[in-house]
Amino acid sequence: MIFFVLLILQGCTPASIDAPADASATLEPLVLYNWEDDMPQSVLEAFTQETGIEVLYVTYESVEEAVANPRRRGL
């Protein structure tokens, strides 16, 4: 699962998109919906530092919650 997420995050680098120099001012946060504690905070911070895109890390604790929450949150 982490490998798949890292592949997605790798495709979001400034070199692969036409982002303005100050991407954080114009782009919405990247919402990462994942199991709690599945993604190290250091990875999220490194992504934000390299791209300027803030990561909103939304977690769930059960399969039922994983299915229900995106629908309620509009994800």
PDB file with one MODEL, atoms N, CA, C and O in Angstrom:
MODEL        1
ATOM      1  N   MET A   1       0.822  -1.187   0.000  1.00  0.00           N
ATOM      2  CA  MET A   1       0.000   0.000   0.000  1.00  0.00           C
ATOM      3  C   MET A   1       0.867   1.251   0.000  1.00  0.00           C
ATOM      4  O   MET A   1       0.605   2.190  -0.751  1.00  0.00           O
ATOM      5  N   ILE A   2       1.896   1.266   0.839  1.00  0.00           N
ATOM      6  CA  ILE A   2       2.764   2.442   0.907  1.00  0.00           C
ATOM      7  C   ILE A   2       3.449   2.663  -0.429  1.00  0.00           C
ATOM      8  O   ILE A   2       3.593   3.807  -0.860  1.00  0.00           O
ATOM      9  N   PHE A   3       3.877   1.596  -1.097  1.00  0.00           N
ATOM     10  CA  PHE A   3       4.515   1.727  -2.402  1.00  0.00           C
ATOM     11  C   PHE A   3       3.596   2.415  -3.391  1.00  0.00           C
ATOM     12  O   PHE A   3       4.029   3.286  -4.145  1.00  0.00           O
ATOM     13  N   PHE A   4       2.308   2.024  -3.392  1.00  0.00           N
ATOM     14  CA  PHE A   4       1.324   2.624  -4.288  1.00  0.00           C
ATOM     15  C   PHE A   4       1.164   4.110  -3.992  1.00  0.00           C
ATOM     16  O   PHE A   4       1.112   4.920  -4.918  1.00  0.00           O
ATOM     17  N   VAL A   5       1.084   4.481  -2.713  1.00  0.00           N
ATOM     18  CA  VAL A   5       0.936   5.882  -2.328  1.00  0.00           C
ATOM     19  C   VAL A   5       2.165   6.675  -2.733  1.00  0.00           C
ATOM     20  O   VAL A   5       2.048   7.800  -3.218  1.00  0.00           O
ATOM     21  N   LEU A   6       3.344   6.097  -2.537  1.00  0.00           N
ATOM     22  CA  LEU A   6       4.567   6.800  -2.917  1.00  0.00           C
ATOM     23  C   LEU A   6       4.631   7.033  -4.422  1.00  0.00           C
ATOM     24  O   LEU A   6       5.112   8.074  -4.870  1.00  0.00           O
ATOM     25  N   LEU A   7       4.148   6.068  -5.206  1.00  0.00           N
ATOM     26  CA  LEU A   7       4.099   6.268  -6.651  1.00  0.00           C
ATOM     27  C   LEU A   7       3.184   7.428  -7.017  1.00  0.00           C
ATOM     28  O   LEU A   7       3.504   8.230  -7.894  1.00  0.00           O
ATOM     29  N   ILE A   8       2.059   7.512  -6.349  1.00  0.00           N
ATOM     30  CA  ILE A   8       1.136   8.622  -6.601  1.00  0.00           C
ATOM     31  C   ILE A   8       1.787   9.934  -6.202  1.00  0.00           C
ATOM     32  O   ILE A   8       1.727  10.907  -6.953  1.00  0.00           O
ATOM     33  N   LEU A   9       2.408   9.974  -5.028  1.00  0.00           N
ATOM     34  CA  LEU A   9       3.051  11.196  -4.562  1.00  0.00           C
ATOM     35  C   LEU A   9       4.217  11.604  -5.459  1.00  0.00           C
ATOM     36  O   LEU A   9       4.458  12.794  -5.660  1.00  0.00           O
ATOM     37  N   GLN A  10       4.935  10.633  -5.993  1.00  0.00           N
ATOM     38  CA  GLN A  10       6.054  10.940  -6.875  1.00  0.00           C
ATOM     39  C   GLN A  10       5.568  11.649  -8.133  1.00  0.00           C
ATOM     40  O   GLN A  10       6.270  12.510  -8.665  1.00  0.00           O
ATOM     41  N   GLY A  11       4.404  11.308  -8.605  1.00  0.00           N
ATOM     42  CA  GLY A  11       3.841  11.950  -9.789  1.00  0.00           C
ATOM     43  C   GLY A  11       3.359  13.358  -9.539  1.00  0.00           C
ATOM     44  O   GLY A  11       2.945  14.043 -10.475  1.00  0.00           O
ATOM     45  N   CYS A  12       3.403  13.810  -8.291  1.00  0.00           N
ATOM     46  CA  CYS A  12       2.910  15.145  -7.943  1.00  0.00           C
ATOM     47  C   CYS A  12       4.034  16.156  -7.751  1.00  0.00           C
ATOM     48  O   CYS A  12       3.817  17.205  -7.144  1.00  0.00           O
ATOM     49  N   THR A  13       5.199  15.870  -8.242  1.00  0.00           N
ATOM     50  CA  THR A  13       6.316  16.793  -8.070  1.00  0.00           C
ATOM     51  C   THR A  13       6.184  17.975  -9.022  1.00  0.00           C
ATOM     52  O   THR A  13       5.548  17.851 -10.069  1.00  0.00           O
ATOM     53  N   PRO A  14       6.777  19.128  -8.676  1.00  0.00           N
ATOM     54  CA  PRO A  14       6.677  20.288  -9.547  1.00  0.00           C
ATOM     55  C   PRO A  14       7.195  20.048 -10.960  1.00  0.00           C
ATOM     56  O   PRO A  14       6.747  20.708 -11.898  1.00  0.00           O
ATOM     57  N   ALA A  15       8.134  19.115 -11.131  1.00  0.00           N
ATOM     58  CA  ALA A  15       8.658  18.844 -12.463  1.00  0.00           C
ATOM     59  C   ALA A  15       7.611  18.196 -13.365  1.00  0.00           C
ATOM     60  O   ALA A  15       7.689  18.315 -14.588  1.00  0.00           O
ATOM     61  N   SER A  16       6.624  17.507 -12.767  1.00  0.00           N
ATOM     62  CA  SER A  16       5.639  16.808 -13.576  1.00  0.00           C
ATOM     63  C   SER A  16       4.343  17.581 -13.753  1.00  0.00           C
ATOM     64  O   SER A  16       3.465  17.150 -14.501  1.00  0.00           O
ATOM     65  N   ILE A  17       4.208  18.731 -13.067  1.00  0.00           N
ATOM     66  CA  ILE A  17       3.027  19.569 -13.243  1.00  0.00           C
ATOM     67  C   ILE A  17       3.469  20.996 -13.488  1.00  0.00           C
ATOM     68  O   ILE A  17       4.580  21.384 -13.125  1.00  0.00           O
ATOM     69  N   ASP A  18       2.612  21.762 -14.095  1.00  0.00           N
ATOM     70  CA  ASP A  18       2.926  23.165 -14.340  1.00  0.00           C
ATOM     71  C   ASP A  18       2.451  24.002 -13.164  1.00  0.00           C
ATOM     72  O   ASP A  18       1.487  24.758 -13.281  1.00  0.00           O
ATOM     73  N   ALA A  19       3.119  23.868 -12.047  1.00  0.00           N
ATOM     74  CA  ALA A  19       2.753  24.596 -10.843  1.00  0.00           C
ATOM     75  C   ALA A  19       3.485  25.931 -10.805  1.00  0.00           C
ATOM     76  O   ALA A  19       4.631  26.023 -11.246  1.00  0.00           O
ATOM     77  N   PRO A  20       2.836  26.959 -10.284  1.00  0.00           N
ATOM     78  CA  PRO A  20       3.519  28.230 -10.119  1.00  0.00           C
ATOM     79  C   PRO A  20       4.643  28.104  -9.106  1.00  0.00           C
ATOM     80  O   PRO A  20       4.698  27.130  -8.355  1.00  0.00           O
ATOM     81  N   ALA A  21       5.547  29.088  -9.080  1.00  0.00           N
ATOM     82  CA  ALA A  21       6.692  29.038  -8.174  1.00  0.00           C
ATOM     83  C   ALA A  21       6.247  28.879  -6.725  1.00  0.00           C
ATOM     84  O   ALA A  21       6.888  28.165  -5.954  1.00  0.00           O
ATOM     85  N   ASP A  22       5.145  29.544  -6.345  1.00  0.00           N
ATOM     86  CA  ASP A  22       4.626  29.426  -4.996  1.00  0.00           C
ATOM     87  C   ASP A  22       3.370  28.564  -5.031  1.00  0.00           C
ATOM     88  O   ASP A  22       2.255  29.072  -4.909  1.00  0.00           O
ATOM     89  N   ALA A  23       3.555  27.264  -5.196  1.00  0.00           N
ATOM     90  CA  ALA A  23       2.431  26.336  -5.369  1.00  0.00           C
ATOM     91  C   ALA A  23       1.514  26.307  -4.157  1.00  0.00           C
ATOM     92  O   ALA A  23       0.306  26.124  -4.301  1.00  0.00           O
ATOM     93  N   SER A  24       2.068  26.486  -2.972  1.00  0.00           N
ATOM     94  CA  SER A  24       1.247  26.389  -1.770  1.00  0.00           C
ATOM     95  C   SER A  24       0.201  27.493  -1.697  1.00  0.00           C
ATOM     96  O   SER A  24      -0.816  27.333  -1.022  1.00  0.00           O
ATOM     97  N   ALA A  25       0.432  28.603  -2.375  1.00  0.00           N
ATOM     98  CA  ALA A  25      -0.514  29.715  -2.340  1.00  0.00           C
ATOM     99  C   ALA A  25      -1.689  29.489  -3.276  1.00  0.00           C
ATOM    100  O   ALA A  25      -2.739  30.104  -3.088  1.00  0.00           O
ATOM    101  N   THR A  26      -1.550  28.628  -4.275  1.00  0.00           N
ATOM    102  CA  THR A  26      -2.605  28.469  -5.266  1.00  0.00           C
ATOM    103  C   THR A  26      -3.211  27.079  -5.326  1.00  0.00           C
ATOM    104  O   THR A  26      -4.316  26.922  -5.846  1.00  0.00           O
ATOM    105  N   LEU A  27      -2.528  26.065  -4.813  1.00  0.00           N
ATOM    106  CA  LEU A  27      -3.028  24.702  -4.880  1.00  0.00           C
ATOM    107  C   LEU A  27      -3.700  24.301  -3.567  1.00  0.00           C
ATOM    108  O   LEU A  27      -3.272  24.700  -2.484  1.00  0.00           O
ATOM    109  N   GLU A  28      -4.755  23.508  -3.686  1.00  0.00           N
ATOM    110  CA  GLU A  28      -5.415  23.000  -2.498  1.00  0.00           C
ATOM    111  C   GLU A  28      -4.557  21.899  -1.881  1.00  0.00           C
ATOM    112  O   GLU A  28      -3.725  21.302  -2.564  1.00  0.00           O
ATOM    113  N   PRO A  29      -4.760  21.629  -0.581  1.00  0.00           N
ATOM    114  CA  PRO A  29      -3.985  20.557   0.054  1.00  0.00           C
ATOM    115  C   PRO A  29      -4.284  19.210  -0.589  1.00  0.00           C
ATOM    116  O   PRO A  29      -5.391  18.964  -1.067  1.00  0.00           O
ATOM    117  N   LEU A  30      -3.289  18.355  -0.592  1.00  0.00           N
ATOM    118  CA  LEU A  30      -3.452  16.974  -1.033  1.00  0.00           C
ATOM    119  C   LEU A  30      -4.059  16.201   0.127  1.00  0.00           C
ATOM    120  O   LEU A  30      -3.487  16.172   1.217  1.00  0.00           O
ATOM    121  N   VAL A  31      -5.213  15.573  -0.093  1.00  0.00           N
ATOM    122  CA  VAL A  31      -5.866  14.802   0.960  1.00  0.00           C
ATOM    123  C   VAL A  31      -5.419  13.353   0.830  1.00  0.00           C
ATOM    124  O   VAL A  31      -5.660  12.704  -0.187  1.00  0.00           O
ATOM    125  N   LEU A  32      -4.762  12.857   1.878  1.00  0.00           N
ATOM    126  CA  LEU A  32      -4.308  11.473   1.925  1.00  0.00           C
ATOM    127  C   LEU A  32      -5.169  10.755   2.949  1.00  0.00           C
ATOM    128  O   LEU A  32      -5.049  11.012   4.147  1.00  0.00           O
ATOM    129  N   TYR A  33      -6.028   9.866   2.499  1.00  0.00           N
ATOM    130  CA  TYR A  33      -6.947   9.125   3.354  1.00  0.00           C
ATOM    131  C   TYR A  33      -6.381   7.728   3.531  1.00  0.00           C
ATOM    132  O   TYR A  33      -6.295   6.964   2.569  1.00  0.00           O
ATOM    133  N   ASN A  34      -5.993   7.387   4.760  1.00  0.00           N
ATOM    134  CA  ASN A  34      -5.199   6.183   4.966  1.00  0.00           C
ATOM    135  C   ASN A  34      -5.415   5.637   6.376  1.00  0.00           C
ATOM    136  O   ASN A  34      -6.001   6.301   7.231  1.00  0.00           O
ATOM    137  N   TRP A  35      -4.927   4.408   6.604  1.00  0.00           N
ATOM    138  CA  TRP A  35      -4.934   3.857   7.955  1.00  0.00           C
ATOM    139  C   TRP A  35      -4.112   4.751   8.868  1.00  0.00           C
ATOM    140  O   TRP A  35      -3.129   5.357   8.441  1.00  0.00           O
ATOM    141  N   GLU A  36      -4.522   4.829  10.127  1.00  0.00           N
ATOM    142  CA  GLU A  36      -3.792   5.630  11.100  1.00  0.00           C
ATOM    143  C   GLU A  36      -2.366   5.091  11.250  1.00  0.00           C
ATOM    144  O   GLU A  36      -2.172   3.877  11.319  1.00  0.00           O
ATOM    145  N   ASP A  37      -1.388   5.963  11.300  1.00  0.00           N
ATOM    146  CA  ASP A  37       0.034   5.641  11.477  1.00  0.00           C
ATOM    147  C   ASP A  37       0.621   4.795  10.347  1.00  0.00           C
ATOM    148  O   ASP A  37       1.649   4.149  10.546  1.00  0.00           O
ATOM    149  N   ASP A  38       0.001   4.783   9.177  1.00  0.00           N
ATOM    150  CA  ASP A  38       0.519   4.000   8.053  1.00  0.00           C
ATOM    151  C   ASP A  38       1.563   4.786   7.255  1.00  0.00           C
ATOM    152  O   ASP A  38       2.395   4.188   6.572  1.00  0.00           O
ATOM    153  N   MET A  39       1.525   6.100   7.334  1.00  0.00           N
ATOM    154  CA  MET A  39       2.453   6.948   6.586  1.00  0.00           C
ATOM    155  C   MET A  39       3.270   7.770   7.590  1.00  0.00           C
ATOM    156  O   MET A  39       2.693   8.528   8.370  1.00  0.00           O
ATOM    157  N   PRO A  40       4.579   7.636   7.583  1.00  0.00           N
ATOM    158  CA  PRO A  40       5.407   8.414   8.511  1.00  0.00           C
ATOM    159  C   PRO A  40       5.254   9.918   8.275  1.00  0.00           C
ATOM    160  O   PRO A  40       5.211  10.380   7.135  1.00  0.00           O
ATOM    161  N   GLN A  41       5.176  10.658   9.355  1.00  0.00           N
ATOM    162  CA  GLN A  41       5.056  12.110   9.268  1.00  0.00           C
ATOM    163  C   GLN A  41       6.230  12.714   8.500  1.00  0.00           C
ATOM    164  O   GLN A  41       6.069  13.729   7.822  1.00  0.00           O
ATOM    165  N   SER A  42       7.395  12.104   8.599  1.00  0.00           N
ATOM    166  CA  SER A  42       8.574  12.626   7.893  1.00  0.00           C
ATOM    167  C   SER A  42       8.388  12.594   6.381  1.00  0.00           C
ATOM    168  O   SER A  42       8.889  13.472   5.679  1.00  0.00           O
ATOM    169  N   VAL A  43       7.668  11.583   5.866  1.00  0.00           N
ATOM    170  CA  VAL A  43       7.398  11.497   4.433  1.00  0.00           C
ATOM    171  C   VAL A  43       6.466  12.628   4.008  1.00  0.00           C
ATOM    172  O   VAL A  43       6.672  13.259   2.971  1.00  0.00           O
ATOM    173  N   LEU A  44       5.448  12.875   4.814  1.00  0.00           N
ATOM    174  CA  LEU A  44       4.507  13.960   4.506  1.00  0.00           C
ATOM    175  C   LEU A  44       5.209  15.318   4.533  1.00  0.00           C
ATOM    176  O   LEU A  44       4.982  16.157   3.662  1.00  0.00           O
ATOM    177  N   GLU A  45       6.048  15.523   5.521  1.00  0.00           N
ATOM    178  CA  GLU A  45       6.792  16.781   5.625  1.00  0.00           C
ATOM    179  C   GLU A  45       7.767  16.957   4.458  1.00  0.00           C
ATOM    180  O   GLU A  45       7.907  18.058   3.926  1.00  0.00           O
ATOM    181  N   ALA A  46       8.438  15.878   4.062  1.00  0.00           N
ATOM    182  CA  ALA A  46       9.367  15.951   2.928  1.00  0.00           C
ATOM    183  C   ALA A  46       8.618  16.279   1.643  1.00  0.00           C
ATOM    184  O   ALA A  46       9.098  17.065   0.827  1.00  0.00           O
ATOM    185  N   PHE A  47       7.445  15.680   1.460  1.00  0.00           N
ATOM    186  CA  PHE A  47       6.636  15.972   0.276  1.00  0.00           C
ATOM    187  C   PHE A  47       6.257  17.455   0.244  1.00  0.00           C
ATOM    188  O   PHE A  47       6.376  18.109  -0.792  1.00  0.00           O
ATOM    189  N   THR A  48       5.800  17.981   1.384  1.00  0.00           N
ATOM    190  CA  THR A  48       5.426  19.393   1.455  1.00  0.00           C
ATOM    191  C   THR A  48       6.626  20.288   1.201  1.00  0.00           C
ATOM    192  O   THR A  48       6.510  21.297   0.505  1.00  0.00           O
ATOM    193  N   GLN A  49       7.767  19.934   1.753  1.00  0.00           N
ATOM    194  CA  GLN A  49       8.970  20.739   1.575  1.00  0.00           C
ATOM    195  C   GLN A  49       9.422  20.745   0.111  1.00  0.00           C
ATOM    196  O   GLN A  49       9.830  21.785  -0.405  1.00  0.00           O
ATOM    197  N   GLU A  50       9.353  19.603  -0.552  1.00  0.00           N
ATOM    198  CA  GLU A  50       9.810  19.515  -1.939  1.00  0.00           C
ATOM    199  C   GLU A  50       8.843  20.151  -2.934  1.00  0.00           C
ATOM    200  O   GLU A  50       9.270  20.711  -3.944  1.00  0.00           O
ATOM    201  N   THR A  51       7.550  20.065  -2.653  1.00  0.00           N
ATOM    202  CA  THR A  51       6.554  20.515  -3.627  1.00  0.00           C
ATOM    203  C   THR A  51       5.861  21.813  -3.249  1.00  0.00           C
ATOM    204  O   THR A  51       5.334  22.514  -4.113  1.00  0.00           O
ATOM    205  N   GLY A  52       5.861  22.136  -1.960  1.00  0.00           N
ATOM    206  CA  GLY A  52       5.117  23.299  -1.499  1.00  0.00           C
ATOM    207  C   GLY A  52       3.633  23.009  -1.338  1.00  0.00           C
ATOM    208  O   GLY A  52       2.850  23.919  -1.063  1.00  0.00           O
ATOM    209  N   ILE A  53       3.237  21.752  -1.507  1.00  0.00           N
ATOM    210  CA  ILE A  53       1.835  21.359  -1.390  1.00  0.00           C
ATOM    211  C   ILE A  53       1.610  20.749  -0.014  1.00  0.00           C
ATOM    212  O   ILE A  53       2.269  19.780   0.361  1.00  0.00           O
ATOM    213  N   GLU A  54       0.686  21.318   0.724  1.00  0.00           N
ATOM    214  CA  GLU A  54       0.359  20.811   2.049  1.00  0.00           C
ATOM    215  C   GLU A  54      -0.387  19.485   1.937  1.00  0.00           C
ATOM    216  O   GLU A  54      -1.188  19.293   1.022  1.00  0.00           O
ATOM    217  N   VAL A  55      -0.123  18.577   2.866  1.00  0.00           N
ATOM    218  CA  VAL A  55      -0.797  17.274   2.895  1.00  0.00           C
ATOM    219  C   VAL A  55      -1.745  17.250   4.087  1.00  0.00           C
ATOM    220  O   VAL A  55      -1.339  17.462   5.230  1.00  0.00           O
ATOM    221  N   LEU A  56      -3.008  16.988   3.798  1.00  0.00           N
ATOM    222  CA  LEU A  56      -3.996  16.804   4.851  1.00  0.00           C
ATOM    223  C   LEU A  56      -4.144  15.303   5.049  1.00  0.00           C
ATOM    224  O   LEU A  56      -4.693  14.610   4.192  1.00  0.00           O
ATOM    225  N   TYR A  57      -3.656  14.803   6.176  1.00  0.00           N
ATOM    226  CA  TYR A  57      -3.635  13.363   6.449  1.00  0.00           C
ATOM    227  C   TYR A  57      -4.871  12.998   7.249  1.00  0.00           C
ATOM    228  O   TYR A  57      -4.939  13.266   8.449  1.00  0.00           O
ATOM    229  N   VAL A  58      -5.842  12.389   6.596  1.00  0.00           N
ATOM    230  CA  VAL A  58      -7.091  11.965   7.221  1.00  0.00           C
ATOM    231  C   VAL A  58      -7.005  10.459   7.432  1.00  0.00           C
ATOM    232  O   VAL A  58      -6.710   9.707   6.503  1.00  0.00           O
ATOM    233  N   THR A  59      -7.266  10.025   8.665  1.00  0.00           N
ATOM    234  CA  THR A  59      -7.105   8.607   8.987  1.00  0.00           C
ATOM    235  C   THR A  59      -8.429   7.949   9.351  1.00  0.00           C
ATOM    236  O   THR A  59      -9.424   8.611   9.646  1.00  0.00           O
ATOM    237  N   TYR A  60      -8.400   6.645   9.318  1.00  0.00           N
ATOM    238  CA  TYR A  60      -9.530   5.832   9.750  1.00  0.00           C
ATOM    239  C   TYR A  60      -8.985   4.647  10.533  1.00  0.00           C
ATOM    240  O   TYR A  60      -7.816   4.285  10.406  1.00  0.00           O
ATOM    241  N   GLU A  61      -9.861   4.042  11.354  1.00  0.00           N
ATOM    242  CA  GLU A  61      -9.431   2.937  12.204  1.00  0.00           C
ATOM    243  C   GLU A  61     -10.066   1.606  11.852  1.00  0.00           C
ATOM    244  O   GLU A  61      -9.636   0.568  12.354  1.00  0.00           O
ATOM    245  N   SER A  62     -11.093   1.613  10.988  1.00  0.00           N
ATOM    246  CA  SER A  62     -11.742   0.365  10.612  1.00  0.00           C
ATOM    247  C   SER A  62     -12.168   0.432   9.148  1.00  0.00           C
ATOM    248  O   SER A  62     -12.242   1.510   8.558  1.00  0.00           O
ATOM    249  N   VAL A  63     -12.442  -0.721   8.582  1.00  0.00           N
ATOM    250  CA  VAL A  63     -12.896  -0.776   7.196  1.00  0.00           C
ATOM    251  C   VAL A  63     -14.231  -0.053   7.058  1.00  0.00           C
ATOM    252  O   VAL A  63     -14.460   0.644   6.069  1.00  0.00           O
ATOM    253  N   GLU A  64     -15.101  -0.212   8.028  1.00  0.00           N
ATOM    254  CA  GLU A  64     -16.404   0.448   7.992  1.00  0.00           C
ATOM    255  C   GLU A  64     -16.245   1.967   7.967  1.00  0.00           C
ATOM    256  O   GLU A  64     -16.928   2.658   7.211  1.00  0.00           O
ATOM    257  N   GLU A  65     -15.347   2.472   8.791  1.00  0.00           N
ATOM    258  CA  GLU A  65     -15.085   3.906   8.831  1.00  0.00           C
ATOM    259  C   GLU A  65     -14.439   4.379   7.526  1.00  0.00           C
ATOM    260  O   GLU A  65     -14.725   5.479   7.051  1.00  0.00           O
ATOM    261  N   ALA A  66     -13.577   3.554   6.955  1.00  0.00           N
ATOM    262  CA  ALA A  66     -12.917   3.906   5.697  1.00  0.00           C
ATOM    263  C   ALA A  66     -13.927   4.073   4.570  1.00  0.00           C
ATOM    264  O   ALA A  66     -13.769   4.940   3.711  1.00  0.00           O
ATOM    265  N   VAL A  67     -14.958   3.245   4.575  1.00  0.00           N
ATOM    266  CA  VAL A  67     -15.973   3.312   3.524  1.00  0.00           C
ATOM    267  C   VAL A  67     -16.952   4.457   3.780  1.00  0.00           C
ATOM    268  O   VAL A  67     -17.367   5.139   2.843  1.00  0.00           O
ATOM    269  N   ALA A  68     -17.320   4.668   5.035  1.00  0.00           N
ATOM    270  CA  ALA A  68     -18.329   5.665   5.380  1.00  0.00           C
ATOM    271  C   ALA A  68     -17.810   7.105   5.314  1.00  0.00           C
ATOM    272  O   ALA A  68     -18.512   7.978   4.804  1.00  0.00           O
ATOM    273  N   ASN A  69     -16.629   7.368   5.802  1.00  0.00           N
ATOM    274  CA  ASN A  69     -16.134   8.736   5.913  1.00  0.00           C
ATOM    275  C   ASN A  69     -15.938   9.471   4.602  1.00  0.00           C
ATOM    276  O   ASN A  69     -16.300  10.645   4.532  1.00  0.00           O
ATOM    277  N   PRO A  70     -15.386   8.861   3.549  1.00  0.00           N
ATOM    278  CA  PRO A  70     -15.224   9.634   2.314  1.00  0.00           C
ATOM    279  C   PRO A  70     -16.569  10.132   1.780  1.00  0.00           C
ATOM    280  O   PRO A  70     -16.656  11.224   1.219  1.00  0.00           O
ATOM    281  N   ARG A  71     -17.584   9.346   1.956  1.00  0.00           N
ATOM    282  CA  ARG A  71     -18.902   9.760   1.486  1.00  0.00           C
ATOM    283  C   ARG A  71     -19.410  10.935   2.298  1.00  0.00           C
ATOM    284  O   ARG A  71     -19.990  11.868   1.743  1.00  0.00           O
ATOM    285  N   ARG A  72     -19.199  10.901   3.606  1.00  0.00           N
ATOM    286  CA  ARG A  72     -19.644  12.011   4.465  1.00  0.00           C
ATOM    287  C   ARG A  72     -18.812  13.256   4.240  1.00  0.00           C
ATOM    288  O   ARG A  72     -19.348  14.365   4.252  1.00  0.00           O
ATOM    289  N   ARG A  73     -17.523  13.099   4.036  1.00  0.00           N
ATOM    290  CA  ARG A  73     -16.626  14.242   3.856  1.00  0.00           C
ATOM    291  C   ARG A  73     -16.588  14.752   2.427  1.00  0.00           C
ATOM    292  O   ARG A  73     -16.026  15.816   2.170  1.00  0.00           O
ATOM    293  N   GLY A  74     -17.170  14.024   1.503  1.00  0.00           N
ATOM    294  CA  GLY A  74     -17.131  14.438   0.114  1.00  0.00           C
ATOM    295  C   GLY A  74     -15.817  14.150  -0.557  1.00  0.00           C
ATOM    296  O   GLY A  74     -15.473  14.797  -1.546  1.00  0.00           O
ATOM    297  N   LEU A  75     -15.064  13.184  -0.039  1.00  0.00           N
ATOM    298  CA  LEU A  75     -13.769  12.829  -0.622  1.00  0.00           C
ATOM    299  C   LEU A  75     -13.963  11.917  -1.799  1.00  0.00           C
ATOM    300  O   LEU A  75     -12.988  11.505  -2.427  1.00  0.00           O
TER     301      LEU A  75
ENDMDL
END
